[in-house]
Amino acid sequence: MGLFRGLVSLLVLFLLQRSNTSLVRLNDNGYEDLVIAIDPGVPEDGKLIEQLKDMVTTASTYLFEATQKRFFFKNVSILIPKNWEGSPEYKRPKHEKYDQADVRVAAPALPGRDEPYTRQFTECGEKAEYIHFTPDFVLGKKQNEYGSSGRLFVHEWAHLRWGVFDEYNEEKPFYSGTSKKIEATRCSTGITGKNRVYKCQGGSCTTRSCRTNSTTKLYEKDCQFFPDKVQTEKASIMFMQSIDSVLEFCNAENHNQEAPSLQNIKCNFRSTWEVISNSEDFKNTIPMAAPPPPPVFSLLRISERILCLVLDKSGSMSLSNRLNRMNQAAKHFLLQTVENGSWVGTVHFDSTASVKSELIQIKSNSERNKLLESLPTKASGGTSICSGIEAAFQVIKKLTPQIDGSEIVLLTDGEDSTTGSCVDAVKQSGAIIHSIALGPNAEKAVIQMSNETGGKHIYASDEAVNNGLIDAFGALTSENADPTQKSLQLESKGLTLDNDLWMNDTVIIDSTVGKDTFFLVTWEKQFPSIFLWNPNGTLTEGFTQDPVSKMAYLSIPGTAQVGTWTYSLQAKANTETLTMTVTSRAASSSVPPITVNAKMNKDTNSFPSPMIVYAQVLQGYLPILGANVTAIIESNSGETQVLELLDNGAGADSFKDDGVYSRYFTSYSENGRYNLKVRAHGGTDSARRSLQYPLNRAAYIPGWVVDGVIEVNPPRPETNEDTQAILENFSRTASGGAFVISNVSGTTNVPLPDLFPPSQITDLDATPEGDQINLTWTAPGDNFDVGTVQEYIIRISGSIIDLRDNFDDALQVNTTDLSPKEANSKETFAFKPGNISEENITHIFIAIQSVDKSNLTSKVSNIAQVALFIPKADPGPDESQPNPNPGESHPNHNSGVNISTVVLSVVGCVVVVSIILSTTICILKKRKSSRRPRTEF
């Protein structure tokens, strides 16, 4: 085997924060630049726009009162699809884009599933991705099931903006309360209602009291909480804002810390108002004295993409084969990436600028090939970036007097001290500047332009093996295009070959893609031999050679055959660098393709704070589970780290099986820029579509109790399957941009100090077995989720808050026989609960802390709880009826002063352990520790 200096192509990108996040900003208590985007697949309906206006207007007033007169919606842009009819009141968007919209109005992920939800996979207190409303919900067709759209928008806005969670839990709708009753999971407990089972069969529907499950001692699976229509309780919006009396978020005084709500689980038992009060929004405002004005709306209709390439041909572009590599990338962009219907022109600049092509609308390959002729062939002269931008403005103005929303792709490799002179003019123009910095010298004023105009700023290295420039241009698909029209990257790979002159691999084309499939091969020295076989084993010929640009390409006519394509490239020179790039589009406009989106949790960071890698694998809005997802992170000096990303709900991953694959990254080797690329593969019968409901979906109102009588709504549509198998392989690659690390010691050959503790355990669970309690959890690592911890500390208390706030003072369980496993393994531990000296306790609470070899401790885990009573069920008229369901019992009103059963629950999961307390003898003893006093039993 030869020496492979480039094991895999790494995209060298730095996407500034403003390019891929919300435009919303808070100004004088009002939220500005909120973007609501209507999906291109939504049929035209003028009522939808009016209903969106009504929803936001109602929400603004409700938000203002709910936040104690602090926040309201000041101005909102509604992004209208290009395929809707034009109107004189519609304007052209400036920086507003569908991909970064705060609210998306799109068809449901599955037919009939109109539940509103927020795509949220980051930590408590961090902003979420977007809100998804369906057209039927916005049009008011689901008001009975979800209540006022304006009120619900405030509920979802709290998810999106402040990172709070729901105060209900559909998987754990009931729990054993200190009231010694079975309580509905809610906040506050002042919300009243009835617990009932509503069943329909053969056109006949009945309502009956809920039965208890003999194992959990909680209500059966079909039991639902029906709230009273008339209430006096004001909290909480994150439980059920549809109740007329609810006007507030739960606060520290009325927050229900017992309930297994997602808010308690994710935010460490803090109320939603406590989290909101700790936000930057809250800290930077004071209550208003007067009511706010109504929101101002702008209607923006997406139109054809207008884009001008502004390409540097100065003398320094002759270094490191830069000019040729720029042409390779620009040709791939023009041939494959830019969408049909786009207007594209080209400008060259050195010390002056020249227009090489006026704007041409791309309708076929004829226009694309004509634009290829406008690329530079020789590098010479100085650098005047402002001249190039000004020339591009003049090109655009010949087509339209309004530059708003037009895009300029600026590629330059050098510094230009005069660039700052045109920054203000660029900002005022309304154009979007995407800049690509080739090589190490990035002009700071160019970065500022991209940041201020909502564009992308991209770094591309001089290493051809990284395929950086091709990938950089490939990242510039239209952010307003229909997803089925976008070019998707299936593969991007490069190798430098020395002894073994063959580069062999495969590319998978799945059934969701295949249209406009494009294979691109580049080289540095000599044209290689290219062999490409389709899934049937037939040799595919017809590559177009471009010896001047040192590239060859092949476009597969029609839809490419589904399956594994195999290629072999034979270099004709020693120390040759070859690259292979494969892109495709959706096979059908009616079937969304599988996509991968990657990002880091921060753009900049300082050692020893960890970074988190996120990769979403979706088909439309449906998560893809079971994929093999890896992150490849390269430092500025070329050192590469490979991480397996996980969707296991542990460590950095917030929710299991939500299609978001995550992992901590702590292997910092130097200061400077690190670049991220993600690969996702799905194998036959392994990856599958998730048909489960979104984890943060809005609460469905099953019905209301009116004058003691339950008035029901139609049952919520549910699927009988959780997942659906994907019976084919797929592969995708995606760039996640770059991040900058500082504060790493500059001492060479000296390992960094161990400052990374184990990650927090977030999935502590329990099951009964005889007279003992079995705990299970996912093992953390020595450094967050890598390695193996030294030991676990398990403590118990009679108070959730005491255990949370004073963990070190709680009683400790003897874990001498517990030997930690490697990170991400499943841990189990059994112990017999003992006596606690506290008086009048109703529950025992359990938590775990991990310790690594450097004596660093993790955060305290989620808290498990043991109820010391059999909870009472609601009385019902059908208690004397036979019980047709094994494992379920009639409501039981005998609570235990004489305790014969201990009910164990992890916040959100209730189980039962039968224990004869008279025979359970526990001896409390103390022993000394070098770290802290420890009390064991």
N, C-alpha and C positions, 0 to 999 in steps of 0.2 A: 504494500500500500504506500502511496506517496504521502508527502507531507502536506496536510491540509491546514494552511494558515488561516483560512476563513471557514470555520466549521458550519456557519449558518449566517445568512444575511441578516444584518441588524440595522433596523431603521434608525437613523440618527436624526431625531426630531426633537424640537422643543416647542410645544404648543402652549402659548401663553394662556393664562387662566381665563381671560376674557373671551377667548375664541370658542370655548367649549362649555361655558357655564352661563347661568342666567344673567340677563342684563339689568335685572331689578335693582334699584337703589332706593334708599330711604332718604327723603329730603323733607325737612320740616314736618315730620310725623306722617308724611304721605308716601306710599309706595309708587314709584314712577317706573315707566318702561316695562310694565308687566306685559308679557306676550302670550296671547291665546291663539293657537294655530289650529285651523280646520284641516283635517287630513284630505289629500287629493281624492281618496276613495269615497268620501262622503258626498251623496247626491246634493245638488244645489237646492237650497231652501232658505229663502230670505228670512223666514221666521226664526231660524237658528241664530242669526246675528242679533235679532231683537231680543231673543230669550237670553243670550249671553250678556247683553247689556243689562237686562233686568236682574240677572243673577248677580253680577258684580256690584250693581248699585245697591241691591238689598244686602249683599255681603259686606259692603263697606260700612254701612250703618251698624250692622250687627257686630262687626269686628271692632269698631270704635267703642261701643259700649262694653264689649267683652274684655277689652284690654284696658279698661279704666281710662278711656278717652285719650289713648296714646297713638293708635294706628288707624289708617284708613287707606283706601285705594285712590290715588290721585289721577293717574292717567294710564290708559290701557290700550294696547294695539291688538286688533283682531286680524290675524293673517288669513287671507282668503285664497283658496286654491286657484291656480292658473286656469283650470278647466271650467271655472264658473264664469258666467257672463260679466263683462265689464260694466262699470257704472261711473258717472262723473264724480261721485263722492269717494271712489276708491283711489288711493295714492300708491305710488311705488314704494316698497319697503326700503329702508336704509340699511340698518344693521340687524334687523329682525330676521330670524331664521327659524324654520320649522324644527331643526334638530336641537335648538336650544330653547324652545318654547317652554314656558312655565306650566301651561295647560295645553293638553292635546285633546282635541275632539275627534275621535276616531271610532270606527266600528268595534264592537266588543271582540275580545280575544277568541271567544267561542260564541256561536249564535245563541241569543237569549240571555247571555250573561252581561247584564247592563250595570253591574255593580261599579260605582266610582271607587277609585283607589289611587294611592300615591306610590310611585316606584321609589322605595326607600330601603337602602341596604347599608347605610353608614351608621356610625355610633350615635348614641343619645346626644342631642344638642347640635348635631351637624345637619346641614341642609340636605334635602333629598333631591331626586332627579327631576321628576315632573309629576303632574296630576293627569290622570286619564279619565275623561268623561265620554260617554257614548252620546250619539245624537238623540236617541230616545230619552235619555235622562235630561239633557239640556232642554228638550222640547216639552218637558213636564209630564211625560207619559209614565214616569215611575215615581210620581210624587207620593202616592199612597204608601209605597214600599220604603222610600228613603226620606220623605219629608221635603221641606223647602230646599230648593237648589242653592239659594243664597246662604242659608245657614250651613248646609253641608259643605259649601265651598270654604267657609271659615274653618270647619273641621279639617279639611284636607290641606288648607293653607298652613295650619299649625304643624302638620307633618312636614310639609315642603320647606317652610322658612325656618322653623325653630327646632326641628328634629325631635318632636315629641311623638308618643305612640298612643295607640288606642287604649282606653280604659275598660275594654272588654276583651274576651279571648274566646273565639268560637270553638277552639279545641278544648278549653276548660271553662265552660259556661257557669259552673257552680263550684262552691268550695265550702269547707266547714268553718264557720265563723266563730269568733269568741262569744257570740250570742248563743252558742250551742245549737244553732239551727243551720240548715242548709241554706246558703245565701247565693243569690245570683251575683256573678262577677260584674261589678259596676262601681261607679263613683259619681256621686256620693251614695252612701247607704240610705240616705233620705229618699231616694227614688223608690217609689212603691209600685207594686203590681202583683200579678198572680203567676205561679208556675204551673203550666198545664201542657198536656200533650194534645195536639190537634192532628187528627188523622182523617184522610179521605179515601174511600174505597167504593168502587161501583157507583159513583155519583152521590154517595151518602157520606157526610162528614160528621165527626163527633169530637167532642172535647171532654177530656177526663183529667183527673188529678195525676200527677207524676208519681211513679213508683220508684223506690230506691233499689239500687243495685247492691246485692248482698256482699260483693267484694269491695267496692269503693265506698259504700254507705252514702253515696251521693245519688242524685237523680239519674234516671235512665237516659239513654242517648237522645231520644226524641223529645225530651222535655225542653220547653222554651219559657222564657220570661216574657210575659205580656205586661207592659207598663200601664199604669192608670193614665187615662187620657187627661185628667185634671190633676195637676201636681202643684205643690208650692215650692219644692226644692229648686234652687237656681243653678246647681252644678251637677253634671259637668258636660261641657261641649265635646270633650273627647270620649264621652260615653254615648249620649244620645241627644244631640242638639235639636232633634225634631220635636222634643217635648216643649210645649209652649213656654213653660216657666223657666226653662234652662237658658241662662244668659251669661254664665260665667264658666271659667275653667276651675277645676278642683285646685285648692290651695293647701298649704301646710296644715290648716285647721280642720278642713273637712275631707282631706284625702283619705281614701280607703287603702291602707297599707296591707291589709290582710289578703285582698283579692289577688288572684293569679293573673292580673291584667298584663298586657304587653308593656304598658308604661312602668309598672313595678319591676318587671323582669329586666327591661332594657335600661331603665334609668335609676336603678338601685333604690327603689321605693320613694323616690322624690315625686312630688305632685307635678302636674303639667305646668302650673303657674310658676312653680319654683324654677323649672327649666327655662321657661320663657323669660322670667325676670333676670336670669343670668345671661341672656343673649346680648350681643352687641347692639341690636336694635333697641332693646329696653334701656341699656346703659346710656345710650346716646340721645335719649328723648326725655321729655317731661310731659305730663298731661296737658292737653289743650284746654283753653278756657271756653272756647266757642265750638259749636258743632262744625264738622268739616264740610266743604263743598262736595257735590256729587262728582263721581268720576268723569273724566273727559276721555272719549273714545276716538281712536283713529282706525279707519278701515283701510287695510293695506292689501292689495291684490298682487300676488306673485306673478311676474311676467317672465319673458325670455331672459336667460342669463346673458349678461354682457360682460365680457372679460377681455383684458388686454395683457399680453405677455410683454414685460419690460425686461430685456435681457442684457446683461453686462458683457461687453466684448472688449474691455480694456486689456492692456498688455499683460496684467497678472493672470488673466484667464488662460494664458498659454502654459502656465505652470501646472504640473501634476495632471496633465491630460484633462483639465477642467472644461475647456471649451467643447471638446468632443463628448464628454460625459453629460454636459448640459444639453447638448443636442440629442443625445440618446434619450434622456428623460423627457425633454420637450416633445420629441417625436412620439414617444409612447403616450404622453398626455393628449396630444392632438389626434392620434390614431384611435385611442381606446377610451381614455378617461373622460374627457369632456363630453357632455351629453348632446344628443341631437337636438336641434332647435336653438342651441347657444350661438351667440354672436362673438366671434373671436378675431382679434387683431394682434399685430406684433410691432414692437418698437425696440430698436437697438440703441445702446448708448455707450460712449466712452467719455471723452471730455465734452462731447456734444451728443445730441440725440437725433435719430432719423427714423421716420416711419417706414416700415418695410411691408406692412399689409394693413389696409383699412379693415374695418370690421366686416367679416364675412359670416353669414348665417350658415351653420353646418346642417345640411340636409341629407348628404350622402358622402361616400368616400371621395368624391370628386373635390369637394371643398376641403376636406381633411388633407388630401394630397397637395392641394394648392398651397395650403398654409405651411406645409413642410418646406417649401421652397423659400420661405421668408426667414429661415433661421440663419444665424451668422456663420461664416466660414473662416474668418480670420480674426485674431485678437491683437489689438494694438491701441495705444493712446492712454489717456488718463481716465478719471472716474468722476462723472457728474450725475449723481442719482436724481437730483431735482429736475435736471433737464429731461431725463427719461420719463419721470412721472408727469411733468407738464405736457410732454408730447402725447402721452397716453390720454390725458384729459382732452386734448384737442381731437384725438381720434374718436373718443366716445361722444363728444359734443356734435360731431357730424351726423351721428345717428339719432341722438336725443339731447335736447338742451338740459335735461335733468340728469345729473350724474348719480343721483341717489341710488344706492344699492348696486351700482356697477362695481366690478372687481378688477383689481390690478394685481398681477402676479409678478413681483419684483425679485429677480435673482441677481445677487451681487457677491463678489468675493473680497471686497476691500473696504477700507474706510474712506470717508469723504467728509471733511470737516465742515463743508458748506451745507450739508443735508438739513441741519437744524433750521435753516432759513425758510424751508417750505413746509415744516410740520404743521403750523397753524392753518395754512391754506388747504392742506390735505384733510385735516380734521373738519374744516368747514365745508368741504366739497360734498360730503355725503358718500364718498366712495369707500370701499373696503379694500385695505391693503394687506395682501398676503405676501410675506417676505421670506425668501430662502437665502440664508447666509451660507455660502460655500467656502469652506476653510475656516481657519481660526479667527479671522478678523471680522467681527460683526459690528457694524455701525450702530451705536446706541440710539441714534435718532430714528433709524429704520425700525428698531424694536418698538420704540414709542409710537410710531405711526400705526403699526399693526395692532398694538394694544389699544390705542385710542379709537380705532375704527372698527373694532370687532373682528379683525382678521387674524390669521394664523402667522406666527413667526416660527420659522423652521430652520434648524441647523442641519447641514449635511456635511459629512466628513469628506476628506480627500481620498479615502480608501475605496477603490472601486469594488472590492470584494464585499463591502457592506451593502452594495446596491442602494446606497442612501439617497442619491438624487432621484432615481426612478421611484422609489417609495415616497419621497417627499412630494413629488408632483402627483403621485397616485392618491395622496391624502387629500387632494384638493377637489374632490367631487363636490357637486352642488349640495349645499345644506338645505335647499328648498326643493330638491327634486323628489319625485315619487321614489320610494325605496326600491321599487322593482325596476327602476331605470338606472340605478347607480351601478358603477363598476365595482365589483368585489374582488379582493385579492385572495386567490386560492393558494398561491405559493410565491415566495420571493427568497431565492437562495443563491449564494455565491461561494465559490471555492477557488483557492489558488493551488494549482497543481504543479508538482515538481517531477517526481519519478513516475508515478502512475498517472497517465494522462487522460484517464476516463473520469467523467462525472456522471454517475448513474443514480436515478431516483424515480419516484412515482408521484403522480398528481391525481387526486380523487375529484371526480365531477359527480355531484349528487343530483337528484332529480329536481331540486329547487332552483338550480342554476343550469347553465349550458348555452344560453343565448350570447352571441358576440364573444365567444371564448377565444382568447388571444394568448399565444405563446410568444415570448420575447427572449432571445438569446443575445448576450453581448460578450465581447472579448477585447483584449488589449493588444494582441500582437498579430495573430493570424486567424483567418476564418476556420472554425473547427468543423469536424464532421458532426452532423446532427441527425439523430435517429429518434423518431417518435412513433410509438405503436398505440393504437386505440385499444379499448378493452377486449376486442375480439382478436387482438394480436396482429392486426393488419398494419403495415408500415404506412404512416401518413407523411406524404411529401408535399412540396410546394412552398417551402419557406422563401420569402422574399429577402434577398441579400442587399444590404446597404454597406458596401465596403468602406465608404468614406467615413461613416459614423460608427463602423465596426459593430454592426448589429444585424440580426436577421429575425424575421417575425412571420407568424402564420396565424391567420384568422380562420376559424372553423366555420364553414357556412351553415346557416340554419341553427339548429340546436345540437350541441355536441352530445355524443353518446354517453350515457350514464355509466360510470364504472371507473376502474383504475387505468389511467394512462401512464405508460412507461416511457422514459426518455433516457438516452445515452448521448453524452457529448464527448467527443474525442479531441483533445487539444493537439495542435500541430506545432507547438513550441514549448520548450521547457520554461518553467516558472510563468505559466500562463494563468490569468484570472478569467474565469467564466462565470456568468450569472444566468439564472433562469427565472423569469417572472411569468406567472400565469394569472390572468384575470378573466372574469366572466360576469354576466348579468343574469337576472332572474329569468327562468325559462318561461314563466307565465305571469302576466300582469295581475292575475287573480290569486296567485299563490305566493305569499311572501317568502323570500329566501332565508336560509339560516344565516345569521350575522354574528359577528364577534366585535364587541367594543371594549377597549381596554383603557385604563387610566390609573394614575397614582392618586393617593388621597391628598397629596400636597405637591406644589410646584417647587418649593424650597424647604429645606429642613436643616437641622443642626444636630450633629452627634451629641448625645447618644439617643435622641428620639427616634423611634422606628418609623419606617414608611409602611404603607399597606398597598399591595397590588390588587386591583379589582379587574375582573374580566366578565362581561355579560355575554352569555351565549343564548340567543333567542331565535325563534322563528315568528316573525311578527311581534306579538306581545306574549307569546307562549314561551316559557323557559325550557331550555334543553338540559336534561339531567344526564348524569353518567358519562359526560364527555371527559376526555383526557386533555387537560388544559395546562400548558407550561408557559412560564414567563422567562424570557431571556433578557438579562440586564447586563449591559456593558458599561464599564467605567470609561472615563476620558482616555485612559492609556491603553484600553483594549482588553482589560481583564473582564472575563465573562462569568456570570453566575446564572445557574438555571434553577428555577423554583417550580415545583409542582403545586398548582393552585387547587384548592379544595372547596367543595360546596357542602361541608359537613356540619355547619352551624356551630363550630368551635373556633377558638383562637380569634383570628381576624375576621372570620366569616360570621356575619350576624345571623343569618337565617339558613337553615338546612333546606336543600332542594328548592331554591328559588331561582336557579339558573345563574347566580352570581358566584364566581369562583374567586377565592381570596387567599392571601397569605401575607404574613409580615416579611419585610426585607430589612435585614440589619447588617449584612456583610459588606460594610463600607471599607473600601481599600484606600481611598484618597479623597481629597476635596475636589470639588468641581462637578461636572455634568455626568449624569448617568442616563442611559437611554434604554427604553423599554420596548420590547416586541412580544406579542403573545401568539401562541399557536394553539389551535383547538382541533382535536380529532375525535370523531365518533366512530366507533367500530360497530359492525353488524351485531344486532341484538343487545348492545350495551347501552348506547345513548338512546334516550326516549324523550318524547314530548311530555311536559307536565300538563295535565288537565285540571289540576287543583286550582281552587280559587286563589286570587292574590292575597298575600298574607296581611296586607294593610287595607283590605277592602272596607267600604263603609258598612255600618251596622244596618242590617235589614230589619224593618219593623214587621214582626209577625202578625201584629194586630194590637188593638187597644182594649183596655177594660173601661167600659162606659156604664156608669150606674150599676156596677157589679157584674155586668154581662160582657163577655169577650166578643169583640167584633174583629174577625180575622181578615188578613190579607191573603191573596193566593200564595201557596208555598213557593219559596225561592227555587228557581231552576237549579238543579245540581246534576252533575254527571256521576254515573255509577263507577267510573274508572278514575283512578288517580293519575295514571300515565298511559301513553300509547307508544308502542315500540316504533323505532325508526329502523326499517329493514334494509338499511344501506349505510355505507361509510360516507363520511364527509370530512373535509378539511378546510380550515380558514386560517388566515394570518391577519393580525391587526396591530397597528402601531399604538402605543400608549403614551407617546410623547417622551419628554425628558424631565428630570428633576435635578436640582442642584443641592449638593451636600456641603456643609461647612463644619468647621471645628474638629475635623479629624486630625489627629496628631501627624505632623510631617516627618516624624522619625522613621527612617526606612528600616526594614527587617526587624522591627520591634512590634509584637502583637499589641493590638489595642486592648485597653483594660476591659474587663468584663463588667459592663454597666447595664446589661440587658437582663431584666428579671424574667421569670416565667410569665406566660400570658395568663389572663384570668380564666378560670373555669366557668363556663356559662351554661353548661348543660347537665348539671348535677341532677340525677334522677334516682328513683328508689322503687323497689318491689318487695313484697313480703315473702318470707319463707319460714314457716314455723314460728318460733319465738324470737327471730332475729330480723334485722333490717338490712337489706342488701342495697348498697349505694353503687351507682354507676356514673361514670363521667368520661369525657375524652381527655386523655393525658396532655398536659401542656409540655413545653420543652424547657431546656436550660436557658436558652435565649428565645423568649416568647414561645414560638411553636417549632423550634428546632432543638434537637438533642433530648436529654433526659433529666428530669429534676432530681434533686437529692432526696427529698422527703415531702410528705404531706402532713399538714396539721389540720385535724378535724376538731371543731369545737361546737358546743351546744349551749343554748340559753333559753330562757322562758320569754324573751322579748326580741322581736325582730330588730328594733332600733338599737338595743344594747348590743346585739350580736354584730350589727353593721358598724356601729360607731365605736364599740369597745371590744373588738374581737379578741384582743390579747388577754382580756380579763375573764373571758368565758371559760367554762369547764372544757377540758380537753379529753378526747377519746384516745385510748391507747392504740397506736398504729404501728407497734413494733414489728408486726408480721407483714406490713404492707410495703412491698418493694416496687417503686415506680417503674413504669414501662416507658418506652420511647414515645416521643411526641406523636400525637394523633392516633395512638392506640386506645382501645377501650379498656378502662380501668374498672375493677369491681372490688368492693370491700364490704364485709358483713360485720355487724356488731349488735350486741344486745343493749337496748336503751336502759339507762339506770335512773335513779332518783335525782331530782334537782331540789335543792334546799329552798328555792323561792316559794313564796306562798301565793295561793289563789291563781296559779297559772292554768291556762287552758290548752296551751300548745308548747311543744318543744321545737326549737328552731335549730337547724344544722347548717354549717357552712365549712368550706375547705379553703386552705391557703397552701400554696406550693413554695418550696424553698430550693434554691439551686446551690451548686457547689461553692459559689462565692458568698453564700449566706444572704442572697437577695431574695426578697419575698414578693409574691404576686399580689395582685388585688384580691380581696376576699371574694369568693365565688357567689353565684346565685344561692339563695337561701332555701333549704328544704324545711318542711314543718311537719310536726307530728301533733295531731289533735288528741287530747286526752278525754274524749267523750264520743258517744255516738250521736251525731247531729240529728235534731228533730226535723221531720218533714212537715210540709203543710197538710192540714187536715183536708179530707175530701169526701164527697158523698159516695164514692165507689170503693171504699176501703174494704167492704165485706165481700166484694166480688172475687171470684177465683183469679189467681194470677196465672196468665197463660204463658208468661215468659220465664224460663228458668234463669236463675241468676238475678232476678229482680224480686223485690219484696214490696209489700204494701207499706204506706207511710207508717213510721214507727215513732211514737211520741215519748218513749222512755229514754230519758237521757241519764247518764250515769254519774251518780255520785259514787256508786260502787263500780269502779272502772274495771271492765273485763276485756276491753279492746282498745288498742292504740291505733289511731288512724294516721298513717304517714303520708305526707304529700310534699312533693317538690313544688315550689310555687308554680302552680299550674298543673300538677299531676297528682292525683290522690290515690293512695293504696291503703290497705289495711293489714295490720299485723296483730294477731291474737296473742295476748300475753297474760298470764296469770300473775298479777303483780305480787300476790302474797308469796310466790315462790321465786320472785326475781330479787336477788340480793346483790346490791352493788356497793362496793367499798370505795370511798373517795380517798385518795392519797395524793400527796404533793411530792414532787421531786425537783431538784435544781436543774437549771439549764444554763448553758453559757450565753444563750440568746435572750431568754426571758423566763419568768416563772411559768410553770406549766402544771395545771391540775388535771389529773387523769382519773378515769374510772375503767 
